[in-house]
Amino acid sequence: MPNQSGCTLTSKDLSVLEDQLTHIAMSCRVAMHHAGEFQNPQLKQLAATVAQHHRQHFDALYAFLNGCQ
């Protein structure tokens, strides 16, 4: 049954989305780690950009899920 926001998520949907959030968070942490380890400024910046990209995806998915409550 849809809630007030119109979202209809099954327990399987929620499980898949939880796994996806976990993977995105891990990708962000790995990219941030590499950004801190690289000596080359271009690689450092690239890794930081990748981390930011993952963080934005995480935030968007998290916001979507919060809107489905």
Rosetta silent file (secondary structure, phi, psi, omega in degrees, C-alpha in Angstrom):
SEQUENCE: MPNQSGCTLTSKDLSVLEDQLTHIAMSCRVAMHHAGEFQNPQLKQLAATVAQHHRQHFDALYAFLNGCQ
SCORE:     score description
SCORE:     0.000 S_00000001
   1 L     0.000  132.015 -179.553    0.000    0.000    0.000 S_00000001
   2 L   -69.167  147.566  174.787    1.451    3.427   -0.920 S_00000001
   3 L   -90.101 -170.087 -175.958    2.203    5.878    1.842 S_00000001
   4 L   -60.890  -29.999 -178.160    1.458    9.624    1.744 S_00000001
   5 L   -85.076   -3.741  178.447    4.400   10.329   -0.577 S_00000001
   6 L    90.840    0.613 -179.417    3.234    7.719   -3.089 S_00000001
   7 L   -80.611  138.574  173.456    6.123    5.294   -2.480 S_00000001
   8 L  -128.989  105.334 -178.246    5.445    1.601   -2.418 S_00000001
   9 L  -122.119  129.511  175.695    8.465   -0.384   -1.284 S_00000001
  10 L   -83.324  171.264  176.930    8.479   -4.061   -0.421 S_00000001
  11 H   -64.363  -33.139  176.322   10.827   -5.563    2.126 S_00000001
  12 H   -66.048  -42.832  176.438   12.872   -6.901   -0.808 S_00000001
  13 H   -57.481  -47.424 -178.763   13.083   -3.378   -2.276 S_00000001
  14 H   -63.021  -37.917  178.461   14.276   -2.029    1.063 S_00000001
  15 H   -64.057  -44.717  179.383   16.860   -4.788    1.361 S_00000001
  16 H   -63.558  -43.570 -179.854   18.254   -4.040   -2.101 S_00000001
  17 H   -66.690  -36.192  175.727   18.353   -0.305   -1.373 S_00000001
  18 H   -62.966  -44.221  176.627   20.085   -0.922    1.957 S_00000001
  19 H   -60.812  -42.170  179.868   22.731   -2.982    0.165 S_00000001
  20 H   -63.159  -42.931  177.046   23.113   -0.226   -2.425 S_00000001
  21 H   -60.338  -40.093  178.780   23.609    2.409    0.285 S_00000001
  22 H   -62.841  -44.411 -179.460   26.267    0.197    1.863 S_00000001
  23 H   -66.874  -41.095  178.901   28.117   -0.190   -1.447 S_00000001
  24 H   -64.771  -43.387  179.302   27.941    3.517   -2.241 S_00000001
  25 H   -61.719  -41.474  178.331   29.227    4.425    1.222 S_00000001
  26 H   -63.486  -43.340  179.160   32.115    1.961    0.835 S_00000001
  27 H   -61.178  -40.472  178.476   32.989    3.412   -2.580 S_00000001
  28 H   -63.444  -46.285  179.450   33.024    6.900   -1.100 S_00000001
  29 H   -61.868  -41.313 -179.971   35.319    5.830    1.753 S_00000001
  30 H   -64.153  -45.653  179.664   37.706    4.063   -0.648 S_00000001
  31 H   -63.002  -40.934  177.974   37.899    7.090   -2.940 S_00000001
  32 H   -65.220  -37.452  176.715   38.517    9.414    0.022 S_00000001
  33 H   -60.377  -48.020 -179.450   41.250    7.094    1.258 S_00000001
  34 H   -65.351  -36.240  177.734   42.955    7.201   -2.115 S_00000001
  35 H   -60.183  -34.415  178.363   42.559   10.978   -2.297 S_00000001
  36 H   -78.690  -20.069 -176.066   44.548   11.160    0.925 S_00000001
  37 H   -94.745  -31.054 -177.134   47.218    8.747   -0.292 S_00000001
  38 L   -64.610  139.665  174.763   47.963   10.029   -3.793 S_00000001
  39 L   -92.054  -32.274 -179.891   50.967   12.325   -4.162 S_00000001
  40 L   -70.415  121.595 -177.401   50.070   13.433   -7.693 S_00000001
  41 H   -59.365  -34.215  179.335   47.738   16.467   -7.388 S_00000001
  42 H   -67.965  -42.446  177.834   45.716   15.434  -10.448 S_00000001
  43 H   -67.686  -39.535  177.825   45.086   11.952   -9.080 S_00000001
  44 H   -58.555  -46.521 -179.829   44.323   13.387   -5.639 S_00000001
  45 H   -66.685  -40.918  178.548   41.737   15.728   -7.169 S_00000001
  46 H   -60.892  -46.127  179.376   40.255   12.971   -9.320 S_00000001
  47 H   -63.713  -38.375  177.840   39.826   10.673   -6.326 S_00000001
  48 H   -65.749  -38.035  177.789   38.229   13.515   -4.329 S_00000001
  49 H   -65.984  -41.851  177.808   35.835   14.182   -7.210 S_00000001
  50 H   -62.619  -42.988  178.598   34.905   10.492   -7.382 S_00000001
  51 H   -61.276  -43.308  179.054   34.292   10.486   -3.614 S_00000001
  52 H   -62.780  -40.947  178.344   32.074   13.558   -3.923 S_00000001
  53 H   -59.114  -46.721  178.562   30.147   11.885   -6.759 S_00000001
  54 H   -64.058  -40.054  179.991   29.496    8.817   -4.588 S_00000001
  55 H   -62.601  -40.499  178.502   28.493   11.028   -1.655 S_00000001
  56 H   -64.510  -39.702  176.973   25.941   12.844   -3.816 S_00000001
  57 H   -64.761  -43.293  178.522   24.448    9.511   -4.937 S_00000001
  58 H   -59.099  -49.364 -178.223   24.315    8.327   -1.326 S_00000001
  59 H   -61.057  -40.888  179.824   22.609   11.537   -0.199 S_00000001
  60 H   -65.211  -44.650  179.451   20.074   11.389   -3.044 S_00000001
  61 H   -66.319  -41.161  178.617   19.145    7.766   -2.342 S_00000001
  62 H   -62.693  -43.228  178.591   18.970    8.418    1.397 S_00000001
  63 H   -63.518  -40.743  176.905   16.711   11.446    0.830 S_00000001
  64 H   -58.697  -47.754 -178.632   14.477    9.353   -1.429 S_00000001
  65 H   -64.532  -38.493  177.517   14.139    6.694    1.261 S_00000001
  66 H   -65.271  -32.385  177.486   13.392    9.295    3.940 S_00000001
  67 H   -73.017  -15.527 -178.828   10.668   10.687    1.687 S_00000001
  68 L   -91.347    1.373 -177.793    9.094    7.253    1.458 S_00000001
  69 L   -73.921    0.000    0.000    8.450    6.950    5.170 S_00000001
